[in-house]
Amino acid sequence: MESAVLAAWVTAVLTGLASGVAGATTTAVAAQVGRVARERLGLDEDGRQALERLDGDPAAPGTADELRARLLLLIEGDPDFAHRIRQAAGLPAAPPASNNINIGGNVRNGVITIGPVTIRKSPGVVAVAALVVVVALSLALNGVIHTVEGDDSPWSSGGGRNRVAAVTDPTLAKGIAPDLRSMPSGWNLKSSPELDGCTEDCQGRLAKGEVRVADSAGDTRISFQYATFDGAETAETGYGKVVDGAQRTVNNNLAPMSLGTVGDASSAFSGRTYTGSEYQYTAVVYLRVGTVIGRVSYDGGYKKVDDGKLLAFARLLADRAQQAQNGEQPSASAVL
């Protein structure tokens, strides 16, 4: 897909999700694409405003056009974002040029065309439903959708299904911890990956792992911590408890920060502490991916928190947690 086509395609997904009609077609694909798109849009003011208007009234005149224009700018200016969108849907890097999407002028008379399929838009929710149907047809034409089963799991980048499964293999569980190969150039491990099983008061937790890294100067330090659970419900409960605990914390001056959603759910907080002469800066992201919850702690020392680095490392942990649930040895790398 060229950039304009991809932007129109993602706009259709987001509009369908915001209208609550995506489940009638392919919730699995839409949920994953929507998560990646919202995460990126949430990083700047223009993107956040476009999302607010979409969530307020998806069928309002101009809402989809504004969102599509913003997505086009991001896709053309951020190759990593475009790559992540394609990965989220299992689309090839360069789909056939014949699968064109054209969203015509006004709502009443406009048409949407993908390859040999043309659907005329109509006002309101009917138009939104048509957009989401088109998304499903587009994926089918690309050979991406083979079957849509009963669960809501998103599709993995390899064309198979991302699973929500307990990680019971100790090798896979330990592999969730980022290793040296997964870190950007210049970053080093400050501790060996650790994995400990649970023996008491587990409440569904199977094991917990941790590894710490730092940049070449040693003044930015990242700690990855995670816990595997016996199911998504117990993981969700565990995630809720740690986030509630963080929200009640006042001694370390943590405040909520906007970072976009990572995984199935995430919450981010930042803080600063005055040492008497300067401020020291920290941040933390709590996230959940299926049956795994994680915490990414960022210690920037006297340098302000780099939101881009924090997001990249949170994505890294989320991606490796998903790979482990897919039964794959985690291999995802951080992209800064």
C-alpha positions as CSV (number, residue, x, y, z in Angstrom):
1,M,0.0,0.0,0.0
2,E,1.2,3.5,-0.8
3,S,1.0,6.0,2.0
4,A,-2.4,7.5,1.1
5,V,-4.0,4.1,0.8
6,L,-2.6,2.9,4.1
7,A,-3.8,6.1,5.8
8,A,-7.3,5.6,4.4
9,W,-7.2,2.0,5.5
10,V,-6.3,2.8,9.1
11,T,-8.9,5.6,9.2
12,A,-11.5,2.9,8.3
13,V,-10.3,0.7,11.2
14,L,-10.3,3.5,13.8
15,T,-13.7,4.8,12.6
16,G,-15.2,1.4,12.9
17,L,-13.7,0.8,16.4
18,A,-14.9,4.2,17.6
19,S,-18.4,3.4,16.3
20,G,-18.6,0.0,17.9
21,V,-19.2,-1.9,14.7
22,A,-15.8,-3.5,14.1
23,G,-16.8,-6.7,15.8
24,A,-19.2,-7.5,13.0
25,T,-16.3,-8.0,10.6
26,T,-12.8,-8.7,12.0
27,T,-12.3,-7.6,15.5
28,A,-9.0,-9.5,15.7
29,V,-7.3,-7.4,13.0
30,A,-9.0,-4.1,13.9
31,A,-8.1,-4.2,17.6
32,Q,-4.4,-4.7,16.8
33,V,-4.2,-2.0,14.1
34,G,-6.3,0.4,16.2
35,R,-4.0,-0.1,19.2
36,V,-0.8,0.7,17.2
37,A,-2.5,3.7,15.5
38,R,-3.9,5.2,18.7
39,E,-0.5,4.7,20.4
40,R,1.3,6.8,17.8
41,L,-1.4,9.4,17.4
42,G,-1.4,10.0,21.1
43,L,2.2,11.2,21.1
44,D,1.4,14.7,19.7
45,E,-1.2,17.3,20.2
46,D,-2.6,17.2,16.7
47,G,-3.0,13.4,16.9
48,R,-4.7,13.6,20.3
49,Q,-7.2,16.2,19.0
50,A,-8.0,14.1,16.0
51,L,-8.7,11.1,18.3
52,E,-10.8,13.2,20.6
53,R,-13.0,14.4,17.7
54,L,-13.3,10.8,16.4
55,D,-14.3,9.5,19.9
56,G,-16.8,12.3,20.3
57,D,-18.7,11.7,17.0
58,P,-17.2,9.3,14.5
59,A,-19.8,10.2,11.8
60,A,-19.4,14.0,12.2
61,P,-18.5,15.8,8.9
62,G,-14.8,16.2,8.4
63,T,-13.8,13.9,11.3
64,A,-12.6,11.1,9.1
65,D,-10.9,13.4,6.6
66,E,-8.9,15.2,9.4
67,L,-7.9,11.8,10.9
68,R,-6.8,10.5,7.5
69,A,-4.7,13.6,6.8
70,R,-3.0,13.3,10.2
71,L,-2.3,9.6,9.6
72,L,-0.9,10.3,6.2
73,L,1.6,12.8,7.6
74,L,2.7,10.3,10.3
75,I,3.0,7.4,7.8
76,E,5.1,9.4,5.4
77,G,7.3,10.9,8.2
78,D,7.6,7.9,10.4
79,P,8.6,4.7,8.5
80,D,8.6,2.7,11.8
81,F,5.0,3.6,12.4
82,A,4.0,2.4,8.9
83,H,6.0,-0.8,9.4
84,R,4.2,-1.4,12.7
85,I,0.8,-0.9,11.1
86,R,1.6,-3.5,8.5
87,Q,3.0,-5.8,11.1
88,A,-0.1,-5.4,13.2
89,A,-2.4,-6.6,10.4
90,G,0.0,-9.2,9.0
91,L,0.1,-7.3,5.7
92,P,3.1,-7.7,3.4
93,A,5.6,-4.9,3.2
94,A,4.4,-4.0,-0.3
95,P,0.9,-5.3,-1.1
96,P,-0.3,-5.4,-4.7
97,A,-0.8,-2.0,-6.2
98,S,-4.3,-3.0,-7.5
99,N,-5.8,-3.0,-4.0
100,N,-6.5,0.8,-4.2
101,I,-8.8,2.5,-1.7
102,N,-10.6,5.6,-2.8
103,I,-12.9,7.5,-0.3
104,G,-14.9,9.9,-2.4
105,G,-15.9,13.5,-1.7
106,N,-19.2,13.9,0.2
107,V,-20.7,11.4,2.6
108,R,-24.0,10.9,0.6
109,N,-22.5,10.4,-2.8
110,G,-19.0,9.2,-2.1
111,V,-17.8,5.6,-2.9
112,I,-15.1,3.4,-1.4
113,T,-13.2,1.1,-3.8
114,I,-10.8,-1.7,-3.1
115,G,-9.6,-3.7,-6.1
116,P,-12.7,-5.0,-7.7
117,V,-15.0,-4.1,-4.8
118,T,-16.9,-0.8,-4.7
119,I,-19.3,0.2,-1.9
120,R,-21.3,3.4,-1.9
121,K,-21.3,5.3,1.3
122,S,-24.4,6.5,3.1
123,P,-24.8,8.8,6.1
124,G,-24.1,8.0,9.7
125,V,-23.5,4.5,11.0
126,V,-24.2,2.8,7.7
127,A,-21.2,4.6,6.2
128,V,-19.1,3.5,9.2
129,A,-20.2,-0.1,8.8
130,A,-19.3,0.0,5.2
131,L,-15.8,1.2,6.0
132,V,-15.2,-1.7,8.3
133,V,-16.6,-4.2,5.8
134,V,-14.1,-2.8,3.3
135,V,-11.3,-3.3,5.7
136,A,-12.1,-7.0,6.0
137,L,-12.4,-7.3,2.2
138,S,-9.0,-5.6,1.8
139,L,-7.4,-8.1,4.0
140,A,-9.1,-11.0,2.3
141,L,-7.9,-9.8,-1.1
142,N,-4.3,-9.7,0.2
143,G,-4.7,-13.3,1.4
144,V,-4.2,-12.2,5.0
145,I,-7.5,-13.5,6.5
146,H,-7.6,-17.3,6.3
147,T,-10.2,-17.8,9.1
148,V,-11.6,-15.6,11.8
149,E,-12.1,-17.7,14.9
150,G,-14.2,-17.0,18.0
151,D,-11.6,-15.2,20.1
152,D,-10.5,-11.6,19.9
153,S,-6.8,-12.2,19.6
154,P,-5.0,-9.9,17.1
155,W,-3.0,-11.3,14.2
156,S,0.8,-11.5,14.6
157,S,3.2,-10.0,12.1
158,G,4.1,-13.5,10.7
159,G,0.5,-14.1,9.5
160,G,-0.4,-16.4,12.3
161,R,-2.6,-15.5,15.3
162,N,-1.3,-13.9,18.4
163,R,-2.2,-16.0,21.3
164,V,-3.4,-15.3,24.8
165,A,-1.8,-18.2,26.6
166,A,0.0,-18.9,29.9
167,V,3.7,-19.0,29.4
168,T,4.6,-22.3,31.2
169,D,7.9,-23.0,29.4
170,P,10.7,-21.6,31.7
171,T,12.9,-21.0,28.6
172,L,10.3,-18.8,26.9
173,A,9.4,-17.1,30.2
174,K,13.0,-16.2,30.9
175,G,13.4,-15.0,27.2
176,I,10.8,-12.3,27.8
177,A,13.6,-10.3,29.5
178,P,15.5,-8.3,26.8
179,D,19.0,-9.5,26.1
180,L,22.0,-7.7,24.7
181,R,21.0,-8.5,21.1
182,S,17.7,-6.8,21.6
183,M,19.2,-3.6,22.8
184,P,20.2,-0.6,20.7
185,S,23.9,0.0,20.0
186,G,25.7,1.4,23.0
187,W,23.3,-0.1,25.6
188,N,24.7,-2.7,28.0
189,L,23.2,-5.2,30.4
190,K,23.8,-4.2,34.0
191,S,22.4,-7.5,35.4
192,S,21.8,-11.0,34.2
193,P,18.2,-11.9,33.4
194,E,16.5,-13.6,36.3
195,L,13.4,-15.7,36.5
196,D,11.9,-16.9,39.8
197,G,8.9,-19.2,40.2
198,C,6.1,-18.4,42.6
199,T,5.8,-20.5,45.8
200,E,3.3,-18.6,48.0
201,D,0.5,-16.0,47.8
202,C,0.7,-16.4,44.0
203,Q,-2.9,-15.5,43.1
204,G,-2.4,-17.0,39.6
205,R,1.2,-15.8,39.1
206,L,3.5,-18.4,37.7
207,A,6.9,-16.6,37.7
208,K,8.5,-13.2,37.7
209,G,11.6,-12.0,35.8
210,E,13.9,-9.0,35.7
211,V,16.8,-7.5,33.9
212,R,18.5,-4.1,34.1
213,V,20.3,-2.2,31.3
214,A,22.0,1.2,30.9
215,D,23.3,3.4,28.1
216,S,27.0,3.7,27.4
217,A,27.4,6.7,29.6
218,G,25.6,4.9,32.5
219,D,23.4,7.9,33.3
220,T,20.2,6.5,31.8
221,R,19.1,3.2,33.4
222,I,16.2,0.9,32.5
223,S,14.8,-1.9,34.6
224,F,12.5,-4.5,33.0
225,Q,10.3,-6.4,35.4
226,Y,7.5,-8.8,34.4
227,A,5.3,-11.5,35.8
228,T,3.6,-14.4,34.0
229,F,0.1,-15.6,35.0
230,D,-2.0,-18.7,34.5
231,G,-4.6,-16.7,32.5
232,A,-5.6,-13.4,31.1
233,E,-8.1,-12.7,33.9
234,T,-5.6,-13.2,36.7
235,A,-3.1,-11.1,34.8
236,E,-5.7,-8.3,34.4
237,T,-6.3,-8.5,38.2
238,G,-2.6,-8.3,38.9
239,Y,-2.2,-5.4,36.5
240,G,-5.0,-3.5,38.2
241,K,-3.4,-3.9,41.6
242,V,0.0,-2.5,40.6
243,V,-1.6,0.4,38.7
244,D,-3.8,1.2,41.7
245,G,-0.8,1.1,43.9
246,A,1.1,3.5,41.7
247,Q,-1.8,5.9,41.5
248,R,-1.9,6.0,45.3
249,T,1.8,6.7,45.6
250,V,2.6,10.3,46.6
251,N,6.1,10.1,48.3
252,N,8.0,9.8,45.0
253,N,6.1,12.7,43.3
254,L,4.8,10.5,40.4
255,A,2.3,12.0,38.1
256,P,0.4,10.4,35.2
257,M,2.0,11.0,31.8
258,S,0.6,10.6,28.2
259,L,2.5,7.9,26.4
260,G,-0.2,6.0,24.3
261,T,-1.3,2.5,24.9
262,V,1.2,-0.3,24.9
263,G,0.0,-3.9,24.8
264,D,-3.6,-4.6,25.9
265,A,-3.4,-2.0,28.6
266,S,-0.8,0.4,30.0
267,S,-0.3,3.3,32.4
268,A,2.6,5.6,32.5
269,F,3.9,7.9,35.3
270,S,6.8,10.4,35.5
271,G,8.4,12.1,38.5
272,R,11.2,14.4,39.5
273,T,13.0,14.8,42.8
274,Y,14.9,17.9,43.8
275,T,18.3,17.1,45.3
276,G,19.0,20.6,46.7
277,S,20.7,21.8,43.5
278,E,19.1,19.9,40.6
279,Y,16.2,17.7,39.7
280,Q,16.5,14.0,39.0
281,Y,14.0,12.5,36.6
282,T,12.3,9.1,36.6
283,A,9.4,7.4,34.8
284,V,7.6,4.1,34.8
285,V,5.3,2.2,32.5
286,Y,3.0,-0.6,33.7
287,L,1.6,-2.8,30.9
288,R,-0.3,-6.0,30.3
289,V,-0.1,-8.3,27.2
290,G,-2.4,-11.2,27.5
291,T,-1.2,-13.3,30.5
292,V,1.9,-11.2,31.2
293,I,2.2,-7.9,33.1
294,G,5.3,-5.8,33.0
295,R,6.9,-2.7,34.5
296,V,9.5,-0.6,32.7
297,S,11.3,1.8,35.0
298,Y,13.3,4.7,33.6
299,D,16.0,6.5,35.6
300,G,17.3,9.4,33.7
301,G,19.5,10.9,36.4
302,Y,19.7,14.6,35.9
303,K,18.5,14.4,32.3
304,K,14.8,14.7,31.6
305,V,12.9,11.6,30.5
306,D,13.1,10.8,26.8
307,D,9.5,9.8,26.0
308,G,10.6,8.2,22.7
309,K,13.1,5.9,24.5
310,L,10.6,5.0,27.2
311,L,8.0,4.1,24.7
312,A,10.4,2.0,22.6
313,F,11.5,0.0,25.7
314,A,7.9,-0.5,26.8
315,R,7.1,-1.8,23.3
316,L,10.1,-4.1,23.5
317,L,8.9,-5.8,26.6
318,A,5.3,-6.0,25.2
319,D,6.5,-7.5,21.9
320,R,8.7,-10.1,23.7
321,A,5.8,-11.1,26.0
322,Q,3.6,-11.6,23.0
323,Q,6.2,-13.8,21.2
324,A,6.5,-16.0,24.3
325,Q,2.7,-16.5,24.4
326,N,2.8,-17.4,20.7
327,G,5.2,-20.2,21.6
328,E,8.1,-18.4,19.9
329,Q,11.5,-17.7,21.5
330,P,11.4,-13.9,22.1
331,S,13.5,-12.1,19.6
332,A,12.0,-8.5,19.3
333,S,14.5,-5.6,19.4
334,A,14.2,-2.0,20.5
335,V,14.1,0.6,17.8
336,L,15.1,4.1,19.0
